[in-house]
């Protein structure tokens, strides 16, 4: 195998994200009903409580925590915290659905060079943060070389360094 300096481990894609959870059933329901994942077969040799889901080209592996009381509690939604991000077709449709489902979220906007990226952040049942965005508008710019192609438009763009602006939207339960 020839050494590749730009990809020393010869990676090809993200395969899955593994998350500890308090309740496999509650987390499975969230990832299916909110994010559109579907359950897939999990190897029988895994002799601990968990579930595998797949969607949008990646897997979510849910693992029941052996000490659920020690998992961090849900905290304030902070766009600068650990999260996984998904691109969507319509930010308006996502926001409407989150409101219908009474899921609390925070809205953020990244603006740079006339490009605006909208982001929505919310928690799964265990407090792990999810981002939904229209990030395909923002060019992927390597820090070396100064120019890059946009993933969605295949045009050259000057180097950008976006700074997010956040706006909080809270769903109030009666």
C-alpha positions as CSV (number, residue, x, y, z in Angstrom):
1,X,0.0,0.0,0.0
2,X,1.5,3.3,-1.1
3,X,1.7,6.0,1.5
4,X,-0.6,9.0,1.0
5,X,0.5,12.1,2.9
6,X,-2.9,13.8,2.5
7,X,-4.8,10.7,3.7
8,X,-2.3,8.6,5.8
9,X,-4.9,6.1,7.0
10,X,-6.6,5.8,3.6
11,X,-10.0,6.8,5.0
12,X,-13.0,6.7,2.6
13,X,-16.0,8.0,4.7
14,X,-17.6,8.3,8.0
15,X,-19.2,4.9,8.9
16,X,-21.0,5.5,12.2
17,X,-21.4,7.6,15.3
18,X,-21.7,5.7,18.6
19,X,-23.7,7.2,21.4
20,X,-24.3,6.1,25.0
21,X,-27.9,6.4,26.0
22,X,-30.2,5.9,29.0
23,X,-32.9,4.2,27.1
24,X,-32.4,2.3,23.8
25,X,-36.1,2.5,23.0
26,X,-36.4,6.3,23.6
27,X,-33.3,7.0,21.6
28,X,-34.3,4.7,18.7
29,X,-37.7,6.5,18.6
30,X,-36.0,9.9,18.4
31,X,-33.5,8.9,15.7
32,X,-36.3,7.2,13.6
33,X,-39.1,9.7,14.1
34,X,-37.1,13.0,14.2
35,X,-34.1,12.3,11.9
36,X,-35.4,9.5,9.7
37,X,-33.0,6.7,10.5
38,X,-34.1,3.1,10.3
39,X,-33.1,0.1,12.5
40,X,-30.6,-2.4,11.0
41,X,-29.4,-5.8,12.0
42,X,-26.8,-5.7,14.7
43,X,-24.3,-8.6,15.0
44,X,-25.5,-11.2,17.5
45,X,-22.0,-11.5,18.9
46,X,-22.4,-8.1,20.6
47,X,-23.6,-9.3,24.0
48,X,-24.6,-5.9,25.4
49,X,-27.7,-3.8,25.1
50,X,-27.7,-1.6,22.0
51,X,-29.2,-0.9,18.6
52,X,-27.9,0.1,15.2
53,X,-29.7,2.5,12.9
54,X,-28.8,3.7,9.4
55,X,-29.7,6.7,7.3
56,X,-28.3,9.5,5.2
57,X,-25.2,7.5,4.5
58,X,-24.1,6.9,8.1
59,X,-24.9,4.6,11.0
60,X,-25.9,5.6,14.5
61,X,-24.9,2.9,17.1
62,X,-26.8,3.3,20.3
63,X,-25.3,1.7,23.4
64,X,-27.2,1.5,26.7
65,X,-25.0,3.0,29.3
66,X,-24.1,0.7,32.2
67,X,-24.3,3.7,34.5
68,X,-27.1,5.9,33.0
69,X,-27.3,8.0,36.1
70,X,-23.7,9.2,35.4
71,X,-24.5,10.4,31.8
72,X,-24.5,14.2,31.6
73,X,-27.9,15.8,32.0
74,X,-29.4,17.9,29.2
75,X,-28.0,21.4,29.4
76,X,-28.5,24.6,27.6
77,X,-28.3,24.2,23.8
78,X,-24.8,25.6,22.9
79,X,-23.9,25.6,19.1
80,X,-20.2,25.5,20.2
81,X,-20.6,22.1,22.0
82,X,-20.0,18.6,20.5
83,X,-22.5,17.8,17.9
84,X,-23.2,15.9,14.7
85,X,-24.5,17.9,11.7
86,X,-26.9,17.0,8.9
87,X,-27.6,19.0,5.7
88,X,-31.3,19.3,4.8
89,X,-33.4,20.2,1.8
90,X,-35.5,22.9,3.5
91,X,-34.6,24.8,6.7
92,X,-38.2,26.1,6.9
93,X,-39.6,22.6,6.8
94,X,-37.2,21.4,9.5
95,X,-38.0,24.4,11.8
96,X,-41.7,23.8,11.3
97,X,-41.4,20.1,12.1
98,X,-39.3,20.8,15.2
99,X,-42.0,23.2,16.4
100,X,-44.8,20.7,15.7
101,X,-42.8,18.1,17.7
102,X,-42.2,20.6,20.5
103,X,-38.5,20.2,20.3
104,X,-36.5,23.1,21.8
105,X,-33.9,24.4,19.4
106,X,-31.4,27.3,18.9
107,X,-31.1,29.0,15.5
108,X,-27.7,30.3,14.3
109,X,-26.6,32.1,11.1
110,X,-23.1,32.1,9.6
111,X,-22.5,34.9,7.1
112,X,-19.4,35.3,5.0
113,X,-18.7,37.0,1.7
114,X,-22.4,37.2,0.8
115,X,-23.0,33.6,1.7
116,X,-25.5,32.8,4.5
117,X,-25.7,29.4,6.2
118,X,-28.7,28.7,8.5
119,X,-28.3,26.3,11.4
120,X,-30.7,24.7,13.9
121,X,-29.3,23.0,17.0
122,X,-31.2,20.7,19.4
123,X,-30.7,17.8,21.7
124,X,-31.5,14.1,21.4
125,X,-33.1,12.4,24.5
126,X,-29.7,12.1,26.2
127,X,-28.5,15.7,25.6
128,X,-26.3,14.9,22.6
129,X,-26.5,17.8,20.2
130,X,-27.8,17.6,16.6
131,X,-27.3,20.3,14.0
132,X,-29.4,20.7,10.9
133,X,-28.0,23.1,8.3
134,X,-27.8,24.3,4.7
135,X,-24.1,24.2,4.9
136,X,-23.6,23.1,1.3
137,X,-23.7,26.8,0.5
138,X,-20.4,27.3,2.3
139,X,-17.3,26.4,0.4
140,X,-14.8,23.9,1.8
141,X,-11.6,25.9,1.9
142,X,-8.3,24.1,2.8
143,X,-6.0,26.3,5.0
144,X,-3.2,25.7,2.5
145,X,-3.4,26.9,-1.1
146,X,-5.9,29.8,-0.6
147,X,-8.6,28.6,-3.0
148,X,-11.1,25.8,-3.0
149,X,-14.1,24.4,-4.7
150,X,-17.6,24.7,-3.2
151,X,-19.1,21.2,-2.7
152,X,-22.4,22.3,-4.2
153,X,-21.4,24.7,-7.0
154,X,-18.0,23.5,-8.1
155,X,-16.8,27.1,-8.4
156,X,-13.7,28.7,-7.0
157,X,-14.2,30.8,-4.0
158,X,-11.7,33.0,-2.0
159,X,-10.8,31.7,1.5
160,X,-13.5,32.4,4.1
161,X,-13.5,32.3,7.9
162,X,-17.2,32.4,9.0
163,X,-18.3,33.6,12.4
164,X,-21.7,32.3,13.7
165,X,-24.5,34.5,15.0
166,X,-27.0,32.7,17.3
167,X,-30.6,33.2,17.9
168,X,-32.5,31.2,20.6
169,X,-35.9,29.7,19.9
170,X,-37.5,28.1,22.9
171,X,-40.6,25.9,22.7
172,X,-42.7,26.6,25.8
173,X,-44.8,23.7,27.0
174,X,-48.2,24.8,28.6
